[in-house]
Amino acid sequence: MSVDAKYPLIRMRRMRRDDFSRRLMRENQLTVNDLIYPMFVLEGVGRREAVASMPGVERLSLDNLLPVAAECVRLGIPALALFPVIDTAHKSLDAAEAFNPDGLVPRVIRALKQQFPALGVITDVALDPYTSHGHDGLIDASGYVVNDATVAVLMRQAVTHAEAGADVVAPSDMMDGRVGEIRRALDAAGYIHTRILAYAAKYASSFYGPFRDAVGSATNLAGGNKDSYQMDPANSDEALREVALDIQEGADMVMVKPGMPYLDVVRRVKDRFGVPTYVYQVSGEYAMLKAAAANGWLDEKKTVMESLLCFKRAGADGVLTYFARDVARWLKMDSA
């Protein structure tokens, strides 16, 4: 855009002088409708375990998770994303617990949909909580994560979640072709309305450490990495190819993960494809903000709200964030 007028005719600060005019020209807004709350669930009754690397975040048994879900409903948060903490006894090389219809995740889905039918339930479709080695897929004799055999298990896992009542299945494994195979499996089983949120551009990031502690896969991974299937942080053209493929295969929504270090990728994805685009403010991002706030180096509310608004400005339609309940409360107080 060409603008011929110059200073002093144009004074950009005029519109920034007062609150009312700043509000009138504000380009992006953050509302409760932009929030998805990730939750860690574990077996048992009356269990509540703090995640040391994520202050304020807990692993909860179902009886303790349900009151949190009720609060999310009261706050207007549209959806939860479930991440299971699987007992070691149920981990295996073939990840069979991932598609057990009576397993932890299906039972939690059924309880949530029974009590809160309008609350969106998003489930993680990946094998790392269920494998004895901590990888997102099955491995061969050399330890390499094999693609097609993994996809076959992911299909069964996705259908199991849909049968239990999941509204959205979210494959986060980064296997080739899994979105199309999951879509075909869901449709063949009659679950044509179950949505797919594809982790389309998931990077092999160092920001996932606290999450792996939370779900118990870090120990199993034993210092290994996921570079052979998650994306290289140096690449963004590749991300566009990945997103294009997932859309072609039937993804209803796509995600970029992590969030703040990859705002450029979010912008490119939204500009290129215009599809519902989400971003995950991952555990490492959460931990950094919490640690800085605890030390008095940052104002927690202001920096959290700014970070989420940045996701919106970059093009995200919504954000998975462990701050979701805090943000929903802050928004409610600010509007009171």
C-alpha positions as CSV (number, residue, x, y, z in Angstrom):
1,M,0.0,0.0,0.0
2,S,1.4,3.4,-1.0
3,V,0.7,6.4,1.3
4,D,1.8,9.8,0.0
5,A,1.0,11.8,3.2
6,K,3.9,12.3,5.6
7,Y,4.6,13.7,9.0
8,P,3.3,16.0,10.4
9,L,0.0,15.4,8.5
10,I,0.3,11.8,9.5
11,R,0.8,11.1,13.2
12,M,0.5,7.4,13.9
13,R,0.5,8.0,17.6
14,R,-2.8,9.9,17.4
15,M,-4.8,6.6,17.3
16,R,-2.7,5.2,20.1
17,R,-3.3,8.1,22.5
18,D,-6.4,6.9,24.2
19,D,-7.9,3.5,25.2
20,F,-11.0,4.0,23.1
21,S,-9.2,4.6,19.9
22,R,-6.8,1.8,20.5
23,R,-9.8,-0.5,21.0
24,L,-11.5,0.8,17.8
25,M,-8.5,-0.1,15.6
26,R,-7.5,-3.4,17.3
27,E,-6.9,-5.9,14.6
28,N,-7.1,-9.2,16.7
29,Q,-9.1,-10.2,19.7
30,L,-8.6,-13.0,22.2
31,T,-11.7,-14.6,23.6
32,V,-12.6,-17.8,25.5
33,N,-13.7,-19.3,22.2
34,D,-10.0,-19.5,21.2
35,L,-9.0,-21.8,24.1
36,I,-8.5,-25.6,24.3
37,Y,-7.4,-27.0,27.6
38,P,-5.0,-29.9,27.6
39,M,-5.4,-32.3,30.6
40,F,-3.3,-35.3,31.9
41,V,-5.4,-38.2,33.1
42,L,-4.2,-41.3,35.0
43,E,-5.7,-44.5,36.4
44,G,-7.2,-44.9,39.9
45,V,-9.4,-42.9,42.3
46,G,-8.6,-39.9,44.3
47,R,-5.2,-39.4,42.6
48,R,-3.7,-36.0,42.0
49,E,0.0,-35.7,41.1
50,A,1.8,-32.4,40.5
51,V,4.0,-32.2,37.4
52,A,7.2,-30.8,38.9
53,S,8.3,-29.1,35.7
54,M,4.9,-27.6,35.0
55,P,3.9,-25.6,38.2
56,G,0.1,-25.6,38.6
57,V,-0.4,-28.6,36.2
58,E,-1.5,-31.9,37.6
59,R,-2.1,-35.5,36.5
60,L,-5.7,-36.3,37.6
61,S,-7.7,-39.5,38.0
62,L,-11.1,-39.3,36.5
63,D,-13.0,-38.4,39.7
64,N,-10.7,-35.4,40.1
65,L,-10.8,-34.5,36.4
66,L,-14.5,-34.2,36.2
67,P,-14.8,-31.1,38.5
68,V,-12.1,-29.4,36.4
69,A,-14.1,-30.2,33.3
70,A,-17.2,-28.7,35.0
71,E,-15.3,-25.5,35.6
72,C,-14.2,-25.4,32.0
73,V,-17.9,-25.6,31.0
74,R,-18.8,-22.8,33.4
75,L,-16.0,-20.7,32.0
76,G,-17.1,-21.3,28.4
77,I,-14.0,-23.1,27.3
78,P,-15.1,-25.0,24.1
79,A,-13.0,-28.2,24.4
80,L,-10.5,-30.3,26.4
81,A,-7.6,-32.3,24.9
82,L,-6.9,-35.5,26.8
83,F,-3.4,-37.0,27.3
84,P,-3.1,-40.3,29.2
85,V,-0.6,-41.4,31.7
86,I,-0.4,-45.1,31.2
87,D,0.8,-47.5,33.9
88,T,4.1,-49.2,33.0
89,A,2.4,-52.6,33.2
90,H,0.2,-51.6,30.2
91,K,3.1,-50.4,28.0
92,S,4.3,-52.8,25.4
93,L,6.2,-53.0,22.1
94,D,2.9,-53.4,20.1
95,A,1.1,-50.6,22.0
96,A,-2.0,-52.8,22.2
97,E,-3.4,-50.8,25.1
98,A,-3.9,-47.8,22.7
99,F,-6.9,-49.5,21.2
100,N,-8.4,-51.2,24.3
101,P,-12.1,-50.2,24.3
102,D,-12.0,-50.5,28.1
103,G,-8.8,-48.6,28.5
104,L,-8.2,-45.3,30.3
105,V,-8.9,-42.9,27.5
106,P,-12.2,-44.5,26.3
107,R,-13.5,-44.6,29.9
108,V,-12.7,-40.9,30.4
109,I,-14.3,-40.0,27.1
110,R,-17.5,-41.8,28.0
111,A,-17.7,-40.1,31.4
112,L,-17.1,-36.7,30.0
113,K,-19.6,-37.0,27.2
114,Q,-22.2,-38.4,29.7
115,Q,-21.8,-35.5,32.1
116,F,-20.9,-32.7,29.7
117,P,-22.4,-33.6,26.2
118,A,-21.7,-30.1,24.8
119,L,-18.1,-30.0,25.8
120,G,-15.7,-30.9,23.0
121,V,-13.5,-33.8,23.7
122,I,-10.3,-34.1,21.7
123,T,-8.1,-37.1,22.0
124,D,-4.4,-37.7,21.2
125,V,-3.9,-40.4,18.6
126,A,-0.3,-41.5,19.1
127,L,1.5,-44.4,20.6
128,D,4.2,-42.9,22.8
129,P,2.2,-43.2,26.1
130,Y,1.6,-46.9,25.3
131,T,5.0,-48.1,24.0
132,S,7.7,-49.5,26.3
133,H,10.3,-47.5,24.3
134,G,8.5,-44.1,24.4
135,H,8.3,-43.6,20.6
136,D,5.2,-42.5,18.8
137,G,5.1,-45.7,16.8
138,L,6.2,-49.3,16.5
139,I,9.9,-50.0,16.1
140,D,11.8,-52.6,14.1
141,A,14.9,-54.6,15.3
142,S,17.2,-51.6,14.7
143,G,15.0,-49.3,16.7
144,Y,13.7,-47.4,13.7
145,V,10.0,-46.3,13.9
146,V,8.2,-48.1,11.1
147,N,5.5,-46.1,9.3
148,D,2.8,-48.4,7.9
149,A,2.6,-50.8,10.8
150,T,2.2,-47.8,13.1
151,V,-0.5,-46.3,11.0
152,A,-2.5,-49.6,11.2
153,V,-2.5,-49.3,15.0
154,L,-3.3,-45.6,14.9
155,M,-6.4,-46.4,12.8
156,R,-7.6,-48.8,15.5
157,Q,-6.9,-46.3,18.2
158,A,-8.8,-43.5,16.4
159,V,-11.9,-45.8,15.9
160,T,-11.8,-46.8,19.6
161,H,-11.8,-43.2,20.6
162,A,-14.7,-42.4,18.2
163,E,-16.7,-45.3,19.5
164,A,-16.3,-44.0,23.0
165,G,-17.7,-40.6,21.9
166,A,-14.6,-38.5,21.1
167,D,-15.6,-35.4,19.0
168,V,-12.1,-34.9,17.6
169,V,-9.2,-37.3,17.1
170,A,-5.8,-35.6,16.8
171,P,-3.1,-37.7,15.3
172,S,0.2,-36.3,16.7
173,D,2.5,-39.0,15.5
174,M,3.8,-37.5,12.2
175,M,3.6,-40.8,10.3
176,D,3.1,-40.5,6.5
177,G,-0.4,-41.2,5.3
178,R,-2.0,-41.6,8.7
179,V,-4.7,-38.9,8.2
180,G,-6.1,-40.5,5.1
181,E,-6.1,-44.0,6.7
182,I,-7.7,-42.7,9.9
183,R,-10.4,-40.9,7.8
184,R,-11.1,-44.1,5.9
185,A,-11.3,-46.2,9.1
186,L,-13.6,-43.7,10.8
187,D,-15.9,-43.5,7.8
188,A,-16.0,-47.3,7.3
189,A,-17.0,-47.6,11.0
190,G,-19.8,-45.0,10.5
191,Y,-18.1,-42.1,12.3
192,I,-18.4,-39.7,9.5
193,H,-18.9,-36.7,11.9
194,T,-15.7,-37.4,14.0
195,R,-13.4,-34.6,13.2
196,I,-9.6,-34.9,12.6
197,L,-7.2,-32.3,14.0
198,A,-4.0,-33.2,12.4
199,Y,-0.7,-32.3,14.0
200,A,0.4,-31.4,10.5
201,A,3.6,-29.4,11.3
202,K,5.0,-31.0,14.5
203,Y,8.6,-30.2,15.0
204,A,11.3,-32.2,16.7
205,S,11.5,-29.6,19.4
206,S,13.4,-29.3,22.7
207,F,10.4,-27.5,24.1
208,Y,8.5,-30.8,24.8
209,G,10.6,-31.9,27.9
210,P,8.0,-31.2,30.6
211,F,5.2,-32.9,28.6
212,R,7.2,-36.1,28.3
213,D,7.8,-35.9,32.1
214,A,4.0,-35.5,32.6
215,V,3.0,-38.5,30.5
216,G,5.9,-40.7,31.5
217,S,7.5,-41.2,28.1
218,A,10.8,-39.4,28.8
219,T,12.2,-42.3,30.9
220,N,11.2,-44.9,28.3
221,L,12.8,-42.7,25.5
222,A,16.0,-42.9,27.5
223,G,17.7,-39.9,25.9
224,G,16.6,-40.9,22.4
225,N,15.0,-38.5,19.9
226,K,12.2,-38.3,17.4
227,D,14.1,-36.7,14.6
228,S,13.2,-39.5,12.1
229,Y,9.5,-38.6,12.1
230,Q,9.1,-35.1,13.6
231,M,10.1,-32.1,11.5
232,D,13.5,-30.3,11.5
233,P,13.2,-26.9,13.2
234,A,15.1,-25.4,10.3
235,N,12.4,-26.1,7.8
236,S,9.2,-24.2,6.9
237,D,8.7,-25.0,3.2
238,E,8.5,-28.7,4.3
239,A,5.7,-27.7,6.8
240,L,3.6,-26.4,3.9
241,R,4.0,-29.7,2.1
242,E,3.0,-31.6,5.3
243,V,-0.1,-29.4,5.8
244,A,-1.1,-29.8,2.1
245,L,-0.9,-33.6,2.4
246,D,-3.0,-33.7,5.6
247,I,-5.7,-31.5,4.1
248,Q,-5.8,-33.7,0.9
249,E,-6.1,-36.7,3.1
250,G,-9.2,-35.4,4.9
251,A,-8.0,-33.3,7.9
252,D,-10.7,-30.9,9.1
253,M,-8.2,-28.8,11.1
254,V,-4.4,-28.5,11.2
255,M,-2.0,-27.7,14.0
256,V,1.5,-26.2,14.3
257,K,3.5,-27.3,17.3
258,P,5.2,-25.7,19.2
259,G,3.8,-22.3,19.2
260,M,5.9,-19.1,19.9
261,P,9.1,-20.2,18.1
262,Y,7.0,-21.1,15.0
263,L,4.8,-18.1,14.5
264,D,6.2,-17.7,11.0
265,V,5.0,-21.2,10.2
266,V,1.5,-20.5,11.5
267,R,1.3,-17.4,9.3
268,R,2.4,-19.2,6.2
269,V,0.0,-22.1,6.8
270,K,-3.0,-19.7,7.3
271,D,-2.1,-17.6,4.3
272,R,-1.6,-20.5,2.0
273,F,-4.5,-22.8,3.0
274,G,-7.1,-20.7,4.9
275,V,-8.2,-23.8,6.8
276,P,-8.9,-23.9,10.6
277,T,-5.4,-23.6,12.0
278,Y,-4.4,-24.2,15.6
279,V,-1.3,-23.9,17.6
280,Y,0.0,-25.7,20.7
281,Q,1.6,-23.5,23.4
282,V,3.6,-26.5,24.6
283,S,4.9,-27.5,28.0
284,G,8.3,-25.8,27.6
285,E,6.7,-22.5,26.7
286,Y,4.4,-22.8,29.7
287,A,7.3,-23.7,32.0
288,M,9.4,-20.8,30.9
289,L,6.6,-18.3,31.5
290,K,5.7,-19.8,34.9
291,A,9.4,-19.8,36.0
292,A,9.9,-16.2,34.9
293,A,6.7,-15.1,36.7
294,A,7.6,-17.0,39.9
295,N,11.0,-15.2,40.0
296,G,9.3,-11.8,39.5
297,W,10.9,-11.3,36.1
298,L,7.7,-11.1,34.1
299,D,4.1,-10.2,34.9
300,E,2.3,-13.6,34.4
301,K,-1.1,-12.4,33.3
302,K,0.3,-9.7,30.9
303,T,2.8,-12.0,29.2
304,V,0.5,-14.9,28.9
305,M,-2.2,-12.8,27.4
306,E,0.3,-11.2,25.0
307,S,1.6,-14.6,23.9
308,L,-1.8,-15.9,23.1
309,L,-2.7,-12.7,21.2
310,C,0.4,-13.2,19.2
311,F,-0.8,-16.6,18.1
312,K,-4.1,-15.0,17.0
313,R,-2.2,-12.3,15.1
314,A,-0.1,-14.9,13.3
315,G,-3.3,-16.5,12.0
316,A,-4.3,-19.2,14.6
317,D,-8.0,-19.8,15.1
318,G,-7.3,-21.3,18.5
319,V,-4.7,-22.3,21.0
320,L,-4.1,-25.4,23.1
321,T,-2.7,-23.9,26.3
322,Y,-2.2,-25.0,29.9
323,F,-3.1,-21.5,30.8
324,A,-6.7,-21.9,29.4
325,R,-8.5,-21.8,32.7
326,D,-6.4,-18.9,34.0
327,V,-7.1,-17.0,30.8
328,A,-10.8,-17.7,30.8
329,R,-11.0,-16.4,34.4
330,W,-9.0,-13.3,33.5
331,L,-11.2,-12.6,30.5
332,K,-14.3,-13.0,32.6
333,M,-12.9,-10.6,35.3
334,D,-11.9,-8.0,32.7
335,S,-15.3,-8.0,31.2
336,A,-17.2,-7.8,34.5
